[in-house]
Amino acid sequence: AKLMTDVFDTRPRARRTHAVLAMLADKDMAGVVANMRAAVDEWYLAGLDVERGAPVTVLAQQARAALGSQPVFEYDTVPAALAGAAAAAGPGDRIVVFGSFYTVAAALAPEQAAWRRTPAGAERVSMR
């Protein structure tokens, strides 16, 4: 999470940052969210249907505890969370996908190419 905020500091400020997050259950979910809180405007959380994957309900509980009133949206899958973020993103916005290699792999799958065609001027960032 620290590396990602450092990368954001080297780029022009996005109008809004939409985070797509799915994580493994044995990772520090609350810590990652807390570290990214200041850099993210809206959160699109998903469950990971893999061994050790965190269900979205568990991730959302941890995230809401760390975020307070920031918007948090829950989805069953990474593709569904990506679709939600892409629908909400406008010109000058940034979509960031992170939390696990599984999360980024799902976002970069060929069948998910549509989210990368968000409105002109929107920035997409995937980090593992």
N, C-alpha and C positions, 0 to 999 in steps of 0.2 A: 504494500500500500504506500509506503514511503517513496519507493522508486516512482510510482505512478504520479504522485503529487509533485515530485521533482520534475518529471517530464512535462506536466501541465504548466509548471512555472516557466518552461522554455518556449512555450507556444502562446500565440495570442489568446486572450481570454475569450472563452465561449460565452454566448448569450446565456445558455443554460446547459448544464451537464446532466445527462441521463445515464445512470449506471445500471447495467444488466449484471446481476451477481448470482452465482450459484456456487456452492462450496461443498467440500467433504465435511462430514460430521465431526471429524476429529481435529479440525482446524479452529483457530481462534476467531470465530465469526464476529463476535462483538468487538474485538480488538481491530479487525480489519475495517469494519464499518465505522467505528469511532475515528480511526485514522483518516478515513476518506470523507468524513462528514462535511467538512468545510469546503471540499472541492466538488461536491455533488448536490444537485438541486432536487432530483427525483430518482427514486430507487425502483427498479423492476426486478423482483426476486423470483428465482425459479428453484425447483427441486432438481436434484441430480439422481437419475435412476441408474446408479452404478453402485457397486459394492462400496460401502463407507459414505455414500452420497447422503447429504442432509436433505430431509424433506423440507419443502418450502415453509411449512408451518413452524418448524423449529428455527429455520433461518430468519423468518419474519419476526418471531418473538425476540430473538437476540437483536435484530436490527432495530426494531421499535424501541427497545430498552435503551439503545445507544443513540437513537436519532431524535427522540422527542416528537416534535410536530412535523418533521419533514415528510413529504408524501412517500408512501411505500405501497407498491402494488404487487400482488402475489399471482404467480402463474405456475402451472404444473410442470412446464418444460422450458428449456432455454429458448427454443424457437418461438414459443408463445410470448415469452418476455421480450424477445427481440422485436417481435411484431408490435407489441405495446409501446416500446420505446421509439420505434421508427414512426409509428402513427403520431406520437406526441412531439417528435423533433421537428423543429422549424429551421429556417435559414439562420445560420450563425450558431446553432446548437452543436453539441458534441455528444456522441453515444460511446460509452466506454464499457467494454465487456471484460470481466475479470472474475477471479475467485478460484479457478482450477483450470488445469489443462483440459479437462473434460468440457468445461464451459466454453473456452475459447475454441476448441475443436468443433463443438456444435455450432458456434457462430460462424465459423469459416467453412463449414460444409457447403458444397456446391448448391444444394437445394435451398440454402439460406441466403443466396445472393441478393434477394430483394431488399433486405434491410440495409445493405450497403448502398442502395440507391435512394437514400433519404433525400429530402429537398436540397436543392442547390445551395451550397455554402455550409451545409452541415458537415461536421468532422466526425469520422469514425476512428476509434482507437481500440485495439484489442491488445491486452497484456496478460501474460500468464502469471 
